[in-house]
């Protein structure tokens, strides 16, 4: 089933809860979205609420992919809050519900973000990736290239430090 995308949906209490639940499910399935499993809603909610506030109060944006009425794919398009970087944005918390993975929804979500980015005045997109999971291959297939690494920047457990991989896509250059 293809997704229906909505940029900046009304962040109702119900949608907020569904996104928090999705965030928990993605994390507990091994997703690299700001936490390390296991987590519950109480762990995710403070960051989620701060993220929602940056959307409702501006300047960040929310892109949701729906299967029917159910949000199954989410990402946040974040602004730098710095004029010299206003021509490019950062994608954060790229999430597809584990039950909806393997159907191309992640690619569709990223393509929709790239399609919408010029509407925001952006000519490039940046995303960071947790090393050790092979996620950079996913982004590479979508036209992103690795532009740097912060070695051991992410401590996921004592003795388990991962690189933070910086990925970049120039929207003026189509993916290969």
Secondary structure, DSSP 8 states (H G I E B T S, - for coil): ---EEEES----HHHHHHHHHHHHHHHHTT--SS--SS--HHHHHHHHHHHHHHHHSSS-EEEEEEETTEEEEEEEEE--S-GGGTTEEEEEEEEE-GGGTTSSHHHHHHHHHHHHHGGGT-SEEEEEEETTS-HHHHHHHTT-EEEEEEEEEEEEETTEEEEEEEEEEETTS---
